[in-house]
Amino acid sequence: MTVLSYLLGGLAFWGFVGWLVDLALGFETLFLPIGLLLGLVGSLYLIITQYVRS
């Protein structure tokens, strides 16, 4: 359950940040996918460092 919440939390937070940057800079959907990808990579890194390495 914790792994799922890390994945969803990372996607939601960084996707929202990307959406806000798109809004602020006037783009349609340039930074939203970048934010989603960043959230996915960050949450996978967090999961790997906490559960796989320990």
N, CA, C and O atoms as a Maestro MAE file, in Angstrom:
{
 s_m_m2io_version
 :::
 2.0.0
}

f_m_ct {
 s_m_title
 :::
 protein
 m_atom[216] {
  # First column is atom index #
  i_m_mmod_type
  r_m_x_coord
  r_m_y_coord
  r_m_z_coord
  i_m_residue_number
  s_m_chain_name
  s_m_pdb_residue_name
  s_m_pdb_atom_name
  i_m_atomic_number
  :::
  1 25 0.818 -1.199 0.000 1 A "MET " " N  " 7
  2 3 0.000 0.000 0.000 1 A "MET " " CA " 6
  3 2 0.865 1.268 0.000 1 A "MET " " C  " 6
  4 15 0.515 2.271 -0.622 1 A "MET " " O  " 8
  5 25 1.985 1.206 0.699 2 A "THR " " N  " 7
  6 3 2.868 2.358 0.757 2 A "THR " " CA " 6
  7 2 3.506 2.635 -0.597 2 A "THR " " C  " 6
  8 15 3.673 3.791 -0.987 2 A "THR " " O  " 8
  9 25 3.862 1.571 -1.313 3 A "VAL " " N  " 7
  10 3 4.469 1.729 -2.631 3 A "VAL " " CA " 6
  11 2 3.498 2.419 -3.579 3 A "VAL " " C  " 6
  12 15 3.891 3.308 -4.335 3 A "VAL " " O  " 8
  13 25 2.244 2.018 -3.542 4 A "LEU " " N  " 7
  14 3 1.226 2.638 -4.392 4 A "LEU " " CA " 6
  15 2 1.042 4.111 -4.046 4 A "LEU " " C  " 6
  16 15 0.880 4.944 -4.938 4 A "LEU " " O  " 8
  17 25 1.065 4.431 -2.771 5 A "SER " " N  " 7
  18 3 0.896 5.837 -2.387 5 A "SER " " CA " 6
  19 2 2.112 6.673 -2.788 5 A "SER " " C  " 6
  20 15 1.957 7.848 -3.123 5 A "SER " " O  " 8
  21 25 3.322 6.095 -2.761 6 A "TYR " " N  " 7
  22 3 4.493 6.814 -3.259 6 A "TYR " " CA " 6
  23 2 4.351 7.107 -4.754 6 A "TYR " " C  " 6
  24 15 4.624 8.220 -5.203 6 A "TYR " " O  " 8
  25 25 3.927 6.109 -5.515 7 A "LEU " " N  " 7
  26 3 3.768 6.300 -6.958 7 A "LEU " " CA " 6
  27 2 2.714 7.349 -7.273 7 A "LEU " " C  " 6
  28 15 2.949 8.254 -8.073 7 A "LEU " " O  " 8
  29 25 1.555 7.227 -6.643 8 A "LEU " " N  " 7
  30 3 0.474 8.179 -6.920 8 A "LEU " " CA " 6
  31 2 0.801 9.573 -6.400 8 A "LEU " " C  " 6
  32 15 0.475 10.572 -7.042 8 A "LEU " " O  " 8
  33 25 1.440 9.640 -5.247 9 A "GLY " " N  " 7
  34 3 1.808 10.935 -4.680 9 A "GLY " " CA " 6
  35 2 2.835 11.666 -5.530 9 A "GLY " " C  " 6
  36 15 2.726 12.873 -5.748 9 A "GLY " " O  " 8
  37 25 3.833 10.931 -6.009 10 A "GLY " " N  " 7
  38 3 4.844 11.541 -6.871 10 A "GLY " " CA " 6
  39 2 4.256 12.032 -8.179 10 A "GLY " " C  " 6
  40 15 4.558 13.137 -8.631 10 A "GLY " " O  " 8
  41 25 3.408 11.202 -8.789 11 A "LEU " " N  " 7
  42 3 2.761 11.607 -10.040 11 A "LEU " " CA " 6
  43 2 1.844 12.811 -9.832 11 A "LEU " " C  " 6
  44 15 1.833 13.740 -10.640 11 A "LEU " " O  " 8
  45 25 1.078 12.786 -8.743 12 A "ALA " " N  " 7
  46 3 0.134 13.880 -8.495 12 A "ALA " " CA " 6
  47 2 0.857 15.189 -8.204 12 A "ALA " " C  " 6
  48 15 0.510 16.231 -8.760 12 A "ALA " " O  " 8
  49 25 1.859 15.137 -7.337 13 A "PHE " " N  " 7
  50 3 2.549 16.365 -6.956 13 A "PHE " " CA " 6
  51 2 3.307 16.981 -8.128 13 A "PHE " " C  " 6
  52 15 3.120 18.158 -8.436 13 A "PHE " " O  " 8
  53 25 4.161 16.195 -8.784 14 A "TRP " " N  " 7
  54 3 4.979 16.750 -9.859 14 A "TRP " " CA " 6
  55 2 4.157 17.030 -11.107 14 A "TRP " " C  " 6
  56 15 4.500 17.920 -11.885 14 A "TRP " " O  " 8
  57 25 3.065 16.274 -11.313 15 A "GLY " " N  " 7
  58 3 2.157 16.603 -12.403 15 A "GLY " " CA " 6
  59 2 1.480 17.941 -12.172 15 A "GLY " " C  " 6
  60 15 1.297 18.726 -13.103 15 A "GLY " " O  " 8
  61 25 1.110 18.194 -10.922 16 A "PHE " " N  " 7
  62 3 0.501 19.474 -10.572 16 A "PHE " " CA " 6
  63 2 1.492 20.627 -10.732 16 A "PHE " " C  " 6
  64 15 1.130 21.704 -11.206 16 A "PHE " " O  " 8
  65 25 2.737 20.395 -10.336 17 A "VAL " " N  " 7
  66 3 3.771 21.416 -10.516 17 A "VAL " " CA " 6
  67 2 3.969 21.711 -11.996 17 A "VAL " " C  " 6
  68 15 4.080 22.872 -12.389 17 A "VAL " " O  " 8
  69 25 4.015 20.669 -12.818 18 A "GLY " " N  " 7
  70 3 4.149 20.869 -14.257 18 A "GLY " " CA " 6
  71 2 2.973 21.616 -14.847 18 A "GLY " " C  " 6
  72 15 3.141 22.454 -15.733 18 A "GLY " " O  " 8
  73 25 1.786 21.313 -14.358 19 A "TRP " " N  " 7
  74 3 0.587 22.010 -14.831 19 A "TRP " " CA " 6
  75 2 0.628 23.487 -14.443 19 A "TRP " " C  " 6
  76 15 0.244 24.351 -15.232 19 A "TRP " " O  " 8
  77 25 1.094 23.773 -13.226 20 A "LEU " " N  " 7
  78 3 1.205 25.166 -12.793 20 A "LEU " " CA " 6
  79 2 2.233 25.929 -13.623 20 A "LEU " " C  " 6
  80 15 2.021 27.096 -13.954 20 A "LEU " " O  " 8
  81 25 3.335 25.282 -13.958 21 A "VAL " " N  " 7
  82 3 4.351 25.930 -14.794 21 A "VAL " " CA " 6
  83 2 3.775 26.199 -16.177 21 A "VAL " " C  " 6
  84 15 4.015 27.262 -16.750 21 A "VAL " " O  " 8
  85 25 3.012 25.243 -16.725 22 A "ASP " " N  " 7
  86 3 2.342 25.468 -18.011 22 A "ASP " " CA " 6
  87 2 1.411 26.668 -17.941 22 A "ASP " " C  " 6
  88 15 1.385 27.488 -18.859 22 A "ASP " " O  " 8
  89 25 0.653 26.776 -16.869 23 A "LEU " " N  " 7
  90 3 -0.272 27.888 -16.699 23 A "LEU " " CA " 6
  91 2 0.473 29.216 -16.600 23 A "LEU " " C  " 6
  92 15 0.070 30.214 -17.196 23 A "LEU " " O  " 8
  93 25 1.562 29.212 -15.840 24 A "ALA " " N  " 7
  94 3 2.307 30.452 -15.615 24 A "ALA " " CA " 6
  95 2 3.020 30.928 -16.882 24 A "ALA " " C  " 6
  96 15 3.126 32.131 -17.119 24 A "ALA " " O  " 8
  97 25 3.505 29.995 -17.688 25 A "LEU " " N  " 7
  98 3 4.264 30.377 -18.871 25 A "LEU " " CA " 6
  99 2 3.430 30.428 -20.140 25 A "LEU " " C  " 6
  100 15 3.924 30.851 -21.186 25 A "LEU " " O  " 8
  101 25 2.180 30.007 -20.066 26 A "GLY " " N  " 7
  102 3 1.288 30.110 -21.206 26 A "GLY " " CA " 6
  103 2 1.351 28.957 -22.190 26 A "GLY " " C  " 6
  104 15 0.880 29.092 -23.319 26 A "GLY " " O  " 8
  105 25 1.917 27.835 -21.795 27 A "PHE " " N  " 7
  106 3 1.965 26.676 -22.677 27 A "PHE " " CA " 6
  107 2 0.704 25.836 -22.510 27 A "PHE " " C  " 6
  108 15 0.020 25.922 -21.489 27 A "PHE " " O  " 8
  109 25 0.404 25.029 -23.517 28 A "GLU " " N  " 7
  110 3 -0.750 24.123 -23.424 28 A "GLU " " CA " 6
  111 2 -0.415 22.932 -22.518 28 A "GLU " " C  " 6
  112 15 -0.924 22.832 -21.402 28 A "GLU " " O  " 8
  113 25 0.428 22.050 -23.001 29 A "THR " " N  " 7
  114 3 0.815 20.880 -22.210 29 A "THR " " CA " 6
  115 2 2.272 20.529 -22.462 29 A "THR " " C  " 6
  116 15 2.570 19.428 -22.926 29 A "THR " " O  " 8
  117 25 3.164 21.426 -22.169 30 A "LEU " " N  " 7
  118 3 4.584 21.150 -22.343 30 A "LEU " " CA " 6
  119 2 5.204 20.588 -21.074 30 A "LEU " " C  " 6
  120 15 5.908 19.579 -21.123 30 A "LEU " " O  " 8
  121 25 4.954 21.224 -19.949 31 A "PHE " " N  " 7
  122 3 5.603 20.825 -18.712 31 A "PHE " " CA " 6
  123 2 4.817 19.797 -17.919 31 A "PHE " " C  " 6
  124 15 5.367 19.197 -16.995 31 A "PHE " " O  " 8
  125 25 3.565 19.572 -18.241 32 A "LEU " " N  " 7
  126 3 2.783 18.553 -17.539 32 A "LEU " " CA " 6
  127 2 3.370 17.164 -17.735 32 A "LEU " " C  " 6
  128 15 3.579 16.468 -16.741 32 A "LEU " " O  " 8
  129 25 3.651 16.715 -18.962 33 A "PRO " " N  " 7
  130 3 4.265 15.393 -19.098 33 A "PRO " " CA " 6
  131 2 5.669 15.314 -18.495 33 A "PRO " " C  " 6
  132 15 6.078 14.263 -18.001 33 A "PRO " " O  " 8
  133 25 6.399 16.422 -18.537 34 A "ILE " " N  " 7
  134 3 7.726 16.442 -17.917 34 A "ILE " " CA " 6
  135 2 7.586 16.261 -16.406 34 A "ILE " " C  " 6
  136 15 8.354 15.518 -15.794 34 A "ILE " " O  " 8
  137 25 6.615 16.932 -15.811 35 A "GLY " " N  " 7
  138 3 6.372 16.779 -14.381 35 A "GLY " " CA " 6
  139 2 5.917 15.379 -14.014 35 A "GLY " " C  " 6
  140 15 6.333 14.837 -12.990 35 A "GLY " " O  " 8
  141 25 5.064 14.786 -14.844 36 A "LEU " " N  " 7
  142 3 4.624 13.417 -14.584 36 A "LEU " " CA " 6
  143 2 5.788 12.438 -14.666 36 A "LEU " " C  " 6
  144 15 5.905 11.534 -13.839 36 A "LEU " " O  " 8
  145 25 6.637 12.617 -15.650 37 A "LEU " " N  " 7
  146 3 7.796 11.744 -15.791 37 A "LEU " " CA " 6
  147 2 8.765 11.927 -14.622 37 A "LEU " " C  " 6
  148 15 9.313 10.953 -14.104 37 A "LEU " " O  " 8
  149 25 8.970 13.165 -14.215 38 A "LEU " " N  " 7
  150 3 9.834 13.444 -13.076 38 A "LEU " " CA " 6
  151 2 9.269 12.825 -11.793 38 A "LEU " " C  " 6
  152 15 10.018 12.281 -10.982 38 A "LEU " " O  " 8
  153 25 7.962 12.910 -11.616 39 A "GLY " " N  " 7
  154 3 7.332 12.296 -10.449 39 A "GLY " " CA " 6
  155 2 7.440 10.789 -10.456 39 A "GLY " " C  " 6
  156 15 7.642 10.178 -9.407 39 A "GLY " " O  " 8
  157 25 7.309 10.178 -11.625 40 A "LEU " " N  " 7
  158 3 7.435 8.725 -11.729 40 A "LEU " " CA " 6
  159 2 8.855 8.281 -11.420 40 A "LEU " " C  " 6
  160 15 9.059 7.331 -10.663 40 A "LEU " " O  " 8
  161 25 9.833 8.956 -11.995 41 A "VAL " " N  " 7
  162 3 11.234 8.596 -11.756 41 A "VAL " " CA " 6
  163 2 11.602 8.816 -10.295 41 A "VAL " " C  " 6
  164 15 12.274 7.979 -9.691 41 A "VAL " " O  " 8
  165 25 11.169 9.930 -9.728 42 A "GLY " " N  " 7
  166 3 11.474 10.206 -8.326 42 A "GLY " " CA " 6
  167 2 10.839 9.211 -7.371 42 A "GLY " " C  " 6
  168 15 11.473 8.787 -6.405 42 A "GLY " " O  " 8
  169 25 9.613 8.841 -7.625 43 A "SER " " N  " 7
  170 3 8.962 7.881 -6.739 43 A "SER " " CA " 6
  171 2 9.546 6.482 -6.896 43 A "SER " " C  " 6
  172 15 9.652 5.747 -5.915 43 A "SER " " O  " 8
  173 25 9.927 6.103 -8.115 44 A "LEU " " N  " 7
  174 3 10.594 4.810 -8.297 44 A "LEU " " CA " 6
  175 2 11.947 4.786 -7.594 44 A "LEU " " C  " 6
  176 15 12.317 3.777 -6.995 44 A "LEU " " O  " 8
  177 25 12.677 5.878 -7.664 45 A "TYR " " N  " 7
  178 3 13.950 5.970 -6.956 45 A "TYR " " CA " 6
  179 2 13.739 5.839 -5.446 45 A "TYR " " C  " 6
  180 15 14.493 5.137 -4.773 45 A "TYR " " O  " 8
  181 25 12.732 6.501 -4.923 46 A "LEU " " N  " 7
  182 3 12.436 6.417 -3.501 46 A "LEU " " CA " 6
  183 2 12.062 4.998 -3.097 46 A "LEU " " C  " 6
  184 15 12.501 4.516 -2.052 46 A "LEU " " O  " 8
  185 25 11.265 4.330 -3.904 47 A "ILE " " N  " 7
  186 3 10.855 2.953 -3.607 47 A "ILE " " CA " 6
  187 2 12.069 2.021 -3.635 47 A "ILE " " C  " 6
  188 15 12.224 1.167 -2.762 47 A "ILE " " O  " 8
  189 25 12.917 2.190 -4.632 48 A "ILE " " N  " 7
  190 3 14.093 1.320 -4.753 48 A "ILE " " CA " 6
  191 2 15.031 1.524 -3.572 48 A "ILE " " C  " 6
  192 15 15.538 0.558 -3.003 48 A "ILE " " O  " 8
  193 25 15.261 2.776 -3.206 49 A "THR " " N  " 7
  194 3 16.196 3.017 -2.106 49 A "THR " " CA " 6
  195 2 15.639 2.553 -0.766 49 A "THR " " C  " 6
  196 15 16.417 2.184 0.113 49 A "THR " " O  " 8
  197 25 14.339 2.558 -0.578 50 A "GLN " " N  " 7
  198 3 13.788 2.173 0.714 50 A "GLN " " CA " 6
  199 2 13.518 0.678 0.832 50 A "GLN " " C  " 6
  200 15 13.719 0.098 1.899 50 A "GLN " " O  " 8
  201 25 13.066 0.046 -0.251 51 A "TYR " " N  " 7
  202 3 12.604 -1.332 -0.124 51 A "TYR " " CA " 6
  203 2 13.527 -2.355 -0.758 51 A "TYR " " C  " 6
  204 15 13.650 -3.464 -0.239 51 A "TYR " " O  " 8
  205 25 14.162 -2.029 -1.835 52 A "VAL " " N  " 7
  206 3 14.991 -3.021 -2.515 52 A "VAL " " CA " 6
  207 2 16.376 -3.099 -1.876 52 A "VAL " " C  " 6
  208 15 16.911 -4.192 -1.697 52 A "VAL " " O  " 8
  209 25 16.948 -1.977 -1.538 53 A "ARG " " N  " 7
  210 3 18.295 -1.965 -0.973 53 A "ARG " " CA " 6
  211 2 18.341 -2.367 0.491 53 A "ARG " " C  " 6
  212 15 19.392 -2.793 0.968 53 A "ARG " " O  " 8
  213 25 17.257 -2.249 1.208 54 A "SER " " N  " 7
  214 3 17.300 -2.534 2.645 54 A "SER " " CA " 6
  215 2 17.117 -3.987 2.992 54 A "SER " " C  " 6
  216 15 17.135 -4.348 4.169 54 A "SER " " O  " 8
  :::
 }
 m_bond[215] {
  # First column is bond index #
  i_m_from
  i_m_to
  i_m_order
  :::
  1 1 2 1
  2 2 3 1
  3 3 4 2
  4 3 5 1
  5 5 6 1
  6 6 7 1
  7 7 8 2
  8 7 9 1
  9 9 10 1
  10 10 11 1
  11 11 12 2
  12 11 13 1
  13 13 14 1
  14 14 15 1
  15 15 16 2
  16 15 17 1
  17 17 18 1
  18 18 19 1
  19 19 20 2
  20 19 21 1
  21 21 22 1
  22 22 23 1
  23 23 24 2
  24 23 25 1
  25 25 26 1
  26 26 27 1
  27 27 28 2
  28 27 29 1
  29 29 30 1
  30 30 31 1
  31 31 32 2
  32 31 33 1
  33 33 34 1
  34 34 35 1
  35 35 36 2
  36 35 37 1
  37 37 38 1
  38 38 39 1
  39 39 40 2
  40 39 41 1
  41 41 42 1
  42 42 43 1
  43 43 44 2
  44 43 45 1
  45 45 46 1
  46 46 47 1
  47 47 48 2
  48 47 49 1
  49 49 50 1
  50 50 51 1
  51 51 52 2
  52 51 53 1
  53 53 54 1
  54 54 55 1
  55 55 56 2
  56 55 57 1
  57 57 58 1
  58 58 59 1
  59 59 60 2
  60 59 61 1
  61 61 62 1
  62 62 63 1
  63 63 64 2
  64 63 65 1
  65 65 66 1
  66 66 67 1
  67 67 68 2
  68 67 69 1
  69 69 70 1
  70 70 71 1
  71 71 72 2
  72 71 73 1
  73 73 74 1
  74 74 75 1
  75 75 76 2
  76 75 77 1
  77 77 78 1
  78 78 79 1
  79 79 80 2
  80 79 81 1
  81 81 82 1
  82 82 83 1
  83 83 84 2
  84 83 85 1
  85 85 86 1
  86 86 87 1
  87 87 88 2
  88 87 89 1
  89 89 90 1
  90 90 91 1
  91 91 92 2
  92 91 93 1
  93 93 94 1
  94 94 95 1
  95 95 96 2
  96 95 97 1
  97 97 98 1
  98 98 99 1
  99 99 100 2
  100 99 101 1
  101 101 102 1
  102 102 103 1
  103 103 104 2
  104 103 105 1
  105 105 106 1
  106 106 107 1
  107 107 108 2
  108 107 109 1
  109 109 110 1
  110 110 111 1
  111 111 112 2
  112 111 113 1
  113 113 114 1
  114 114 115 1
  115 115 116 2
  116 115 117 1
  117 117 118 1
  118 118 119 1
  119 119 120 2
  120 119 121 1
  121 121 122 1
  122 122 123 1
  123 123 124 2
  124 123 125 1
  125 125 126 1
  126 126 127 1
  127 127 128 2
  128 127 129 1
  129 129 130 1
  130 130 131 1
  131 131 132 2
  132 131 133 1
  133 133 134 1
  134 134 135 1
  135 135 136 2
  136 135 137 1
  137 137 138 1
  138 138 139 1
  139 139 140 2
  140 139 141 1
  141 141 142 1
  142 142 143 1
  143 143 144 2
  144 143 145 1
  145 145 146 1
  146 146 147 1
  147 147 148 2
  148 147 149 1
  149 149 150 1
  150 150 151 1
  151 151 152 2
  152 151 153 1
  153 153 154 1
  154 154 155 1
  155 155 156 2
  156 155 157 1
  157 157 158 1
  158 158 159 1
  159 159 160 2
  160 159 161 1
  161 161 162 1
  162 162 163 1
  163 163 164 2
  164 163 165 1
  165 165 166 1
  166 166 167 1
  167 167 168 2
  168 167 169 1
  169 169 170 1
  170 170 171 1
  171 171 172 2
  172 171 173 1
  173 173 174 1
  174 174 175 1
  175 175 176 2
  176 175 177 1
  177 177 178 1
  178 178 179 1
  179 179 180 2
  180 179 181 1
  181 181 182 1
  182 182 183 1
  183 183 184 2
  184 183 185 1
  185 185 186 1
  186 186 187 1
  187 187 188 2
  188 187 189 1
  189 189 190 1
  190 190 191 1
  191 191 192 2
  192 191 193 1
  193 193 194 1
  194 194 195 1
  195 195 196 2
  196 195 197 1
  197 197 198 1
  198 198 199 1
  199 199 200 2
  200 199 201 1
  201 201 202 1
  202 202 203 1
  203 203 204 2
  204 203 205 1
  205 205 206 1
  206 206 207 1
  207 207 208 2
  208 207 209 1
  209 209 210 1
  210 210 211 1
  211 211 212 2
  212 211 213 1
  213 213 214 1
  214 214 215 1
  215 215 216 2
  :::
 }
}
